[in-house]
Amino acid sequence: MPMPRRTKIALAVGGTVVAIPLIAVVVLLNYDWNHARPWLNAKATEALHRPVAIRGDLTLSWQKQPVAPSERTWRDWIPWPHLQARDVHMGNPPNMTQGDMAAAKSLSFSLNPFSLLHKEIAIPELRFESPHVELLRTDATTNNWTFVKNPPSKWKMDLDRVVFTQGVVHLADEVEKIDATAELDTLANDPKYSIGWKLSGNWNKQTITGHGKTGAVLALQDSSLPFPVQGDIKAGLINVAAEGTLKNPVHLAAVDMHLKVGGASMARLYPFTGLVLPETPAFTTQGHLLGNLAKGEAKWSYEDFTGRVGDSDISGKLAYQQDKPRGLMTGNVRSRLLQFKDLGPLIGADSNASKEARGVAPNQPSDKLLPVEKFKTERWTALDANVTFRAEHIVRTKQLPVSNLYTEFHLKDGVLKLTPLNFDFAGGNLASTVKLDGSGNKVKDAIAAELSATGKHIKLKELFPNMPQIQATVGEINAEAKLSATGNSVATLMASSNGELKALINDGTISKLLLEQMGLNIGNVVLAKLFGDKPVHLNCLAGDFAVEKGVAQTRTLIMDTEDAVVHVNGNVNLASEDIDLTLKPDSKGLRIVSLRSPIYVKGTLKHPDVSIDKGVLAMRAGGAIALATLAAPVAALAPLISGGSEKDNNCAALLAEAKEKPVAPPPGKPLSSKKAIK
């Protein structure tokens, strides 16, 4: 029976519908896709605004896309064209030196055919073989890794993931002064990492080397996919080890890593982080780094870190928030046991060998005691900071009873304030405030400094608990200091300082052994010249110094003992570090013949001389800053003193005068007279 005409027409239409895609598939599979290279090159060049060229063979196969079942649509059941291109090159943007930004032995990708209908080149995964990438930045606004969107292209490139194997990535960044190369290679039998890397080059004129591992799949669109990273890097005097993950690594978002950092000094971190940290001895810390380091909106925290700075322990938390006009660092840092010597690098008061080890020029003159190392105030305007620091115990010598140091660092607009800077000391306490204006608004390329310090109720017997002759004493040390200065180092600040120092010791006992333990080596000689080797009961010692243009001049300096009253006159020139003091004893009896002769203390702070009349006893105290009779005022500057008891009329008069509060003029202004400052 002949087939109805209508049925014939239906079968013909159905056969045509089926045949057309089959014929298309056959044609596409047998088509020489090298003929399509000019079209693909042109469209990729238009989409990326930079030259793209496929120079080798271009082949096509058909593959289904790996999509999770819950996300699969009817389109995902249809095989997509999968292109493989050999010898592929992508150039630099038009405003930069022409050349390859990236090249690969081959690249392969699946192309979403439906997106082509909307003039979109959608590539879910781009796989490179032996890539070579050149990342360049010539100034703050010009680099080759930013893909501009103006003028807008009719075609859009949408790339989801990048998979890479062995290759080379080179970064030449003139802004950050980086010229470094990473060599990549695939790893076998590693369940977590797929790519190993080795790093070499320079960063800010410092050699940088490193090695580590990463994942192989770089997600560009899905920021929730973690990218594993592990590495050890050495850059100059800094070592960094990290292991963790990045999310959206192109923008350095969602950093979650265990971080270990160490080096010669925390200040050496500045070129790499932009954070203003102090000069320190060699350090190491480890903790948990969390945050977002994207440019312009960086926010991170270094949590639960522990470590050591020199021989001192540290722990705590630091956080950084990028902001305008500068970022803000906040945090809390603690130390259970702080070695006093580890504070030396903060003010340059360490040896030349130590300076060299932490990357600073060893510029301390051999004949100078006060540190000449300059403060890097040009960095102080790089960020603001509010950080607290607490140390439970401080060790200077085996028995020095210092504890509970607490200070708050406030840095804003280049002005650093330590408010307060307090600690407990031998049953008493020192309370002080420090202001260091390094903004350049008051003094160009220098610091305008102000210091106010008060020490109260420091017990002599607690200073030296292991000395039997001290245990019977009930004396106290009290002192106050107010100073202002301008300069760019401790030496220049002291050389320009103005203000007053006042100190009082009452009802104690002094001896050569005590002065030895205090480190006052000149005092040993002076005491021996005055009283011999025996312990001397001290009724009181009162000091009042006026400091003008770096010269500390005695206004009152009297020591009253059971045997004599000793008057001290003269000055200490902090600019030249010269000493010129005369001690005139007034004996209370005829028992000590030597008390009839004046004692002269001259020389320099580094090399003082003590003599009776013209007999000179050369002293090489190896850096002692204090004189026997200056013990109290010097203590006023670094744990010091106030108050006391009245032993006789002489002490009562000294006490009355010591009650006058010291003051300091504004930085750079000298004192006019004692009367004017009352």
C-alpha positions in Angstrom: 0.0 0.0 0.0 1.5 3.3 -1.0 2.6 5.7 1.9 0.4 8.7 2.3 1.8 11.9 1.0 1.5 13.6 4.4 3.5 10.9 6.0 6.2 11.1 3.4 6.5 14.9 4.0 6.8 14.3 7.8 9.5 11.7 7.4 11.4 13.9 5.0 11.3 16.8 7.4 12.3 14.6 10.4 15.2 13.1 8.5 16.4 16.5 7.5 16.3 17.7 11.1 18.3 14.7 12.2 20.7 14.8 9.3 21.6 18.5 9.6 23.3 18.2 13.0 24.8 14.9 12.1 26.3 16.4 8.9 27.4 19.4 11.0 29.2 17.2 13.4 30.9 15.3 10.6 31.9 18.5 8.9 33.2 20.0 12.2 35.2 16.9 13.0 36.7 16.8 9.6 37.2 20.5 9.2 40.7 21.9 9.2 40.4 24.3 12.1 43.7 25.9 11.2 41.5 27.9 8.7 39.7 29.4 11.8 42.9 30.7 13.5 42.7 34.2 11.9 39.1 34.6 13.1 39.9 33.3 16.6 43.0 35.5 16.8 41.0 38.5 15.8 38.2 38.0 18.2 40.5 37.2 21.2 42.6 40.3 20.3 39.4 42.4 20.3 38.2 41.0 23.6 41.5 41.3 25.4 42.7 44.6 23.8 46.1 43.1 23.1 47.5 40.9 20.4 46.7 37.2 20.6 48.1 34.7 18.1 47.8 30.9 17.7 50.8 30.0 15.6 50.6 26.2 15.8 48.0 23.6 14.9 44.4 24.1 16.0 42.4 20.9 16.5 38.8 20.1 17.7 37.2 17.3 19.6 33.9 17.0 21.5 33.6 16.6 25.2 30.9 16.8 27.9 31.7 19.2 30.6 32.3 18.0 34.2 29.4 19.6 36.0 28.0 18.6 39.4 24.6 16.7 39.0 22.8 19.3 41.1 23.9 22.1 38.7 23.4 20.2 35.4 21.0 21.5 32.8 19.9 20.0 29.5 22.8 21.9 27.8 25.4 20.0 29.9 24.3 16.7 28.2 25.5 18.0 24.9 29.2 17.6 24.1 31.0 20.9 23.7 33.8 21.7 21.2 37.1 21.2 22.9 39.9 23.1 21.2 43.6 22.5 21.5 46.0 25.2 20.2 49.8 24.9 20.0 52.3 27.6 20.2 50.0 30.3 21.6 51.2 33.9 22.4 49.5 36.9 24.1 51.2 40.3 24.0 51.4 43.3 26.2 48.8 46.2 26.1 49.4 49.0 23.5 50.8 51.4 26.1 53.7 49.2 27.0 56.8 47.8 25.2 55.6 45.2 22.8 56.4 41.5 23.4 54.8 38.5 24.9 53.1 38.7 28.2 52.4 35.0 28.1 53.2 32.1 25.8 52.6 28.4 26.0 53.6 25.3 24.2 50.0 24.4 24.0 46.7 25.4 25.6 43.4 23.5 25.5 39.9 24.6 26.4 36.2 23.8 26.0 34.2 26.4 24.3 30.5 27.0 25.2 28.8 27.1 21.8 25.7 28.7 23.2 27.6 31.8 24.5 28.8 32.5 21.0 25.3 33.5 20.1 25.7 36.4 22.6 29.2 37.4 21.4 30.7 35.8 24.5 33.7 33.5 24.5 33.0 31.4 27.5 35.8 29.1 28.6 35.1 27.1 31.8 38.6 25.8 32.0 41.9 26.8 30.3 44.7 24.4 30.5 48.3 25.4 29.8 51.3 23.3 28.9 54.8 24.8 29.6 53.6 28.4 30.1 56.0 31.3 30.2 54.5 34.5 31.8 56.1 37.9 31.9 54.5 40.2 34.5 55.5 43.9 34.1 54.8 47.1 36.0 56.5 50.3 35.1 54.7 52.8 37.4 51.8 52.9 39.8 49.2 53.0 37.0 50.8 51.0 34.2 51.1 47.2 34.2 50.4 44.3 31.8 48.2 42.2 34.1 45.2 44.6 34.2 42.8 44.0 31.4 41.1 47.2 30.5 37.5 47.3 29.3 37.6 50.6 27.5 36.8 51.0 24.7 34.1 48.3 25.2 34.4 45.3 22.9 31.5 43.7 21.1 32.9 40.4 22.3 33.4 39.4 25.9 35.9 36.9 27.4 34.7 34.9 30.3 37.3 32.6 31.9 36.5 30.5 34.9 39.5 28.4 35.9 43.2 28.1 34.8 45.1 24.8 35.1 48.9 25.0 34.6 51.7 22.5 34.6 55.5 23.1 34.5 56.5 26.6 33.3 58.1 29.9 34.2 56.7 33.1 35.7 58.8 36.3 35.7 57.9 39.5 37.6 59.6 42.8 36.8 58.0 45.5 39.1 59.7 48.9 39.1 57.3 50.2 41.7 58.1 47.6 44.4 61.7 47.1 43.0 61.1 43.4 42.3 62.9 41.3 39.7 62.1 37.7 40.5 61.5 34.4 38.6 59.4 31.4 39.7 60.1 28.0 38.0 57.1 25.7 38.1 57.0 21.9 37.8 54.4 19.2 38.3 54.5 17.0 41.4 53.7 13.3 41.4 52.1 11.4 44.3 51.2 14.5 46.4 47.6 14.3 47.6 47.4 18.0 48.4 49.7 19.9 46.0 50.1 19.5 42.3 52.8 22.1 41.4 56.2 22.7 43.0 58.0 26.1 42.6 61.4 27.6 43.1 62.0 31.3 43.4 65.0 33.5 42.8 65.7 37.2 42.1 65.9 40.5 43.9 63.5 42.7 46.0 64.6 46.2 46.9 68.2 45.4 46.1 68.0 42.3 48.4 68.5 38.8 47.2 65.3 36.7 47.3 65.2 32.9 47.2 62.5 30.4 48.0 60.7 27.2 47.3 57.3 25.7 47.9 54.1 24.0 46.5 50.7 25.1 45.2 47.6 23.6 43.7 47.3 23.3 40.0 43.7 24.8 39.5 43.4 28.5 39.8 39.7 29.6 40.2 39.2 33.1 38.7 35.4 33.3 39.1 34.4 31.2 42.1 36.0 32.9 45.1 34.8 30.1 47.4 37.3 27.6 46.0 40.5 27.5 48.2 43.9 27.5 46.5 46.5 25.7 48.6 49.9 27.4 49.1 53.0 26.3 51.0 56.4 28.1 50.8 59.6 29.2 52.4 61.1 32.5 51.2 64.3 34.3 52.2 64.5 38.0 51.3 67.6 39.8 52.4 67.7 39.5 56.2 64.1 38.2 56.5 62.7 34.6 56.4 59.1 33.8 55.8 57.4 30.4 55.9 53.7 30.0 55.3 51.2 27.2 54.7 47.4 27.6 54.1 44.9 28.6 51.5 44.0 31.6 49.3 40.5 32.2 48.0 40.2 34.3 44.8 44.1 34.4 44.6 44.1 36.9 41.8 42.9 39.5 44.3 44.6 37.9 47.4 41.2 37.6 49.1 40.4 35.4 52.1 44.0 34.6 53.2 44.1 31.8 55.8 47.6 30.7 56.7 49.9 29.6 59.4 52.7 32.1 59.1 56.3 32.1 60.5 58.4 35.2 60.2 62.0 35.7 61.4 64.9 38.0 60.6 67.7 40.3 61.8 65.3 43.1 62.9 61.6 43.8 62.7 62.5 47.1 61.0 63.7 45.1 58.0 60.1 44.1 57.3 59.2 47.6 56.1 60.2 47.1 52.4 58.0 44.1 52.2 55.0 45.1 54.2 55.0 48.9 54.4 54.5 48.6 58.2 56.6 50.8 60.5 58.1 48.4 63.1 61.0 49.2 65.5 64.6 48.2 65.3 65.0 45.0 67.3 67.5 42.2 67.8 67.1 39.0 65.8 63.5 37.8 66.1 61.1 35.0 65.1 57.3 34.8 65.4 54.7 32.3 64.3 50.9 32.7 64.3 47.7 32.6 62.3 47.3 35.1 59.4 43.8 35.9 58.3 42.4 38.5 56.1 42.0 40.2 52.7 45.1 41.8 51.1 43.4 43.2 48.0 44.9 46.5 47.0 43.1 49.5 48.4 41.0 47.5 50.9 43.6 45.3 52.7 42.5 44.1 56.1 44.4 41.4 58.0 45.1 40.1 61.5 48.1 38.1 62.8 46.5 36.2 65.6 47.7 34.2 68.6 51.3 34.7 67.6 54.3 33.7 69.8 58.0 34.2 69.4 61.2 35.7 70.6 63.0 39.0 70.2 66.6 38.5 71.2 66.4 36.6 74.4 62.9 38.0 75.3 59.6 36.3 74.6 56.6 38.0 72.9 53.0 37.0 72.1 49.8 38.7 71.2 47.7 39.9 68.2 48.2 42.6 65.5 45.7 43.8 63.0 46.0 46.1 60.0 43.2 48.0 58.2 44.1 49.9 55.0 42.5 53.4 55.0 43.0 56.9 53.8 45.2 58.9 54.2 47.1 55.9 55.7 46.4 52.5 57.2 45.9 51.8 60.9 47.7 49.1 62.9 46.2 48.0 66.2 47.1 45.3 68.6 48.3 44.0 72.0 51.7 42.5 72.6 53.0 40.9 75.8 56.2 39.6 77.2 56.6 37.4 80.3 60.3 38.0 80.5 61.9 41.0 78.8 65.7 41.2 78.7 66.7 44.9 79.1 69.5 44.6 76.6 67.0 43.7 73.9 65.7 47.2 74.1 69.1 48.6 73.0 68.4 48.6 69.2 65.2 50.7 69.8 67.5 53.7 70.3 70.6 52.4 68.6 72.3 51.6 72.0 73.7 48.3 70.8 77.2 47.5 69.6 78.5 48.1 66.1 78.6 44.3 65.6 75.0 44.1 66.6 74.1 47.0 64.2 75.8 45.2 61.3 74.0 42.0 62.1 70.6 43.7 61.9 71.4 45.5 58.6 72.4 49.0 59.9 75.6 50.8 59.2 78.0 50.3 62.2 78.5 54.1 62.8 78.9 54.4 66.5 82.2 56.3 67.2 84.5 54.4 69.6 84.9 57.5 71.9 81.1 58.3 72.2 78.7 56.8 74.6 75.4 58.3 73.4 73.9 56.5 70.3 74.3 58.3 67.0 72.1 56.0 64.9 69.4 58.1 63.2 65.7 57.5 63.6 64.0 56.8 60.3 61.3 59.4 60.8 60.5 59.5 57.1 58.6 56.2 57.7 56.5 57.5 60.5 53.9 59.0 58.2 53.4 55.6 56.4 50.7 54.5 58.9 48.9 55.2 62.2 49.1 52.8 65.1 47.5 52.1 68.5 49.4 49.2 70.1 49.8 48.3 73.7 52.8 46.5 75.2 53.1 44.8 78.5 56.1 43.1 80.1 55.6 41.2 83.3 59.3 41.1 84.3 62.4 42.9 83.0 65.9 41.6 83.5 68.9 43.9 83.4 71.1 42.2 86.0 70.3 39.0 87.9 68.7 40.9 90.8 67.3 44.1 89.3 63.7 44.2 90.5 61.8 45.6 87.6 58.3 44.4 86.6 54.9 45.3 85.1 56.1 47.5 82.3 53.1 48.9 80.4 53.0 51.3 77.6 50.7 52.4 74.8 52.2 53.3 71.4 50.1 55.9 69.6 51.3 56.9 66.2 49.3 59.5 64.2 50.3 61.9 61.5 54.0 61.1 62.2 53.7 61.9 65.9 54.6 59.0 68.3 53.3 59.1 71.9 54.1 56.7 74.6 51.3 57.5 77.0 51.8 56.1 79.5 55.2 54.5 79.9 55.1 53.0 83.4 56.7 50.2 85.4 57.2 49.0 88.9 60.7 49.2 90.4 62.0 48.0 93.8 58.8 48.6 95.7 58.2 51.9 93.9 57.2 52.9 90.4 58.2 55.0 87.5 55.5 56.9 85.6 56.3 58.8 82.4 55.0 60.1 79.1 57.0 60.5 75.9 56.1 62.5 72.8 58.2 62.2 69.7 57.0 64.4 66.8 58.6 63.0 63.6 56.1 64.6 61.3 58.5 67.2 60.1 56.0 70.0 60.9 58.1 71.3 63.8 61.6 70.2 62.8 62.5 69.1 59.3 64.1 65.6 59.1 64.3 65.4 62.9 62.2 64.8 66.1 60.8 67.3 68.5 60.8 65.3 71.8 59.2 65.8 75.2 59.8 63.7 78.3 58.1 63.8 81.7 59.1 61.1 84.3 58.4 60.7 88.0 59.9 57.9 90.2 58.4 57.4 93.6 59.1 55.3 96.7 61.9 53.2 95.3 63.2 51.2 98.2 67.0 50.9 98.7 66.7 47.5 100.4 64.6 46.1 97.6 67.2 47.2 95.0 69.7 44.8 96.5 67.9 42.1 98.5 71.0 39.9 98.7 73.2 42.6 100.4 73.1 42.2 104.2 74.2 45.8 105.0 71.3 47.1 102.9 68.6 45.3 104.7 68.8 47.5 107.7 68.1 50.7 105.7 64.7 52.2 105.3 65.7 54.8 102.6 63.8 55.7 99.5 64.7 57.2 96.1 62.5 59.7 94.5 63.0 61.8 91.4 61.4 63.8 88.6 62.6 64.9 85.2 61.1 67.1 82.5 63.1 67.6 79.3 62.5 68.7 75.7 64.8 68.4 72.7 65.1 68.3 68.9 67.3 65.9 66.9 67.4 62.8 64.8 69.2 60.4 67.2 69.7 60.0 71.0 73.0 61.9 70.8 71.6 64.9 69.0 68.5 64.9 71.2 70.6 65.0 74.3 72.9 67.6 72.8 69.9 70.0 72.3 68.0 69.1 75.5 66.4 71.7 77.8 64.7 71.2 81.1 65.3 70.1 84.7 66.2 67.1 86.8 65.5 66.7 90.5 66.3 63.7 92.7 66.4 62.8 96.4 67.8 59.8 98.3 67.1 59.7 102.1 68.3 57.5 104.9 70.2 54.7 103.2 73.6 53.0 103.1 76.1 53.1 100.2 79.2 51.1 99.7 81.6 50.1 96.9 79.8 46.8 96.5 76.5 48.5 96.1 77.9 50.8 93.5 79.5 47.9 91.7 76.1 46.1 91.4 74.5 49.3 90.2 77.2 49.6 87.5 78.4 53.0 88.8 82.1 52.3 88.5 83.1 55.9 88.8 81.3 55.9 92.1 83.5 53.2 93.4 86.5 55.4 93.0 84.9 58.6 94.4 83.6 56.7 97.4 87.0 55.1 98.1 88.6 58.6 97.9 86.1 60.1 100.3 85.5 57.3 102.9 87.7 54.4 102.2 86.2 50.9 101.7 83.6 50.9 104.5 79.9 51.2 104.0 78.7 54.8 104.6 75.4 55.8 106.1 73.6 58.4 103.9 71.4 60.9 105.6 70.2 62.3 102.3 71.4 63.1 98.8 69.6 65.9 96.9 70.2 66.9 93.3 68.8 69.7 91.2 70.1 70.2 87.6 69.1 72.8 85.0 69.6 71.5 81.5 70.1 74.1 78.8 71.3 73.4 75.2 72.5 70.0 76.2 74.5 71.2 79.3 73.4 69.7 82.7 74.5 72.3 85.2 74.3 71.7 89.0 72.1 74.1 90.9 72.1 72.0 94.0 73.9 68.7 94.5 74.7 67.8 98.1 75.4 64.5 99.8 75.0 64.5 103.6 76.6 61.5 105.5 77.5 60.7 109.1 81.1 61.8 108.3 80.7 64.8 106.0 78.6 67.0 103.8 79.8 66.8 100.2 79.0 69.7 97.8 79.2 69.1 94.1 79.5 71.9 91.5 80.0 71.8 87.7 78.3 70.4 84.6 78.0 67.5 82.2 78.0 68.6 78.5 75.8 66.1 76.7 76.8 67.5 73.3 80.5 66.9 73.7 80.0 64.3 76.4 82.6 66.1 78.6 82.4 66.0 82.4 83.6 68.8 84.6 82.5 68.3 88.3 84.2 69.3 91.6 83.3 67.5 94.9 84.1 69.6 98.0 83.8 67.6 101.2 83.1 69.4 104.5 84.2 66.9 107.2 82.1 66.6 110.4 85.2 65.6 112.4 89.0 65.0 112.1 88.6 61.2 111.5 89.1 61.3 107.7 92.0 63.4 106.6 91.3 62.9 102.8 88.0 64.8 103.3 90.0 68.0 103.4 90.9 67.7 99.7 88.6 68.4 96.7 87.9 65.6 94.2 87.8 66.4 90.5 85.7 64.3 88.0 86.6 65.2 84.4 87.1 63.4 81.1 84.2 62.1 79.0 81.2 59.9 79.6 83.0 57.1 77.9 86.4 57.7 79.5 86.0 59.6 82.8 88.9 60.6 85.1 88.7 60.9 88.9 91.5 62.7 90.8 92.3 64.3 94.2 93.9 67.6 93.5 96.5 67.0 90.7 96.7 63.2 91.2 94.9 61.6 88.3 93.5 58.1 88.5 92.6 57.0 85.0 89.3 55.3 84.8 88.1 53.2 81.9 84.5 52.3 82.9 83.6 50.9 79.5 80.6 53.2 79.0 79.4 54.1 82.6 77.1 57.1 82.2 76.7 57.9 85.9 78.9 59.5 88.5 78.7 58.5 92.1 77.1 61.8 93.0 74.9 61.7 89.9 73.4 58.3 90.7 70.1 59.8 91.7 69.5 62.2 88.8 70.5 59.6 86.3 68.2 57.2 87.9 65.5 59.8 87.4 65.7 59.2 83.7 65.6 55.4 83.8 64.1 54.1 87.0 63.9 57.0 89.4 62.6 58.8 92.4 60.6 61.6 95.2 59.8 62.2 98.9 61.9 61.2 101.9 62.4 61.7 105.6 64.2 64.5 107.5 67.3 63.4 109.3 68.5 66.9 110.4 68.2 70.5 109.4 70.4 70.2 106.4 68.3 67.4 104.9 65.1 69.3 105.8 66.3 72.2 103.7 67.2 70.0 100.8 63.8 68.3 101.0 62.0 71.6 100.9 63.9 72.6 97.8 63.4 69.2 96.1 59.6 69.7 96.3 59.7 72.3 93.5 58.4 70.6 90.4 60.7 70.5 87.4 59.5 71.9 84.1 60.7 71.9 80.5 60.3 74.5 77.8 58.9 73.6 74.4 61.2 71.6 72.1 64.1 73.8 70.9 63.6 76.5 73.5 66.1 76.9 76.3 65.4 77.6 80.0 65.7 81.3 80.8 66.4 81.2 84.5 65.6 79.2 87.6 63.3 81.9 88.9 61.3 81.9 85.6 60.6 78.2 85.8 59.2 77.9 89.3 
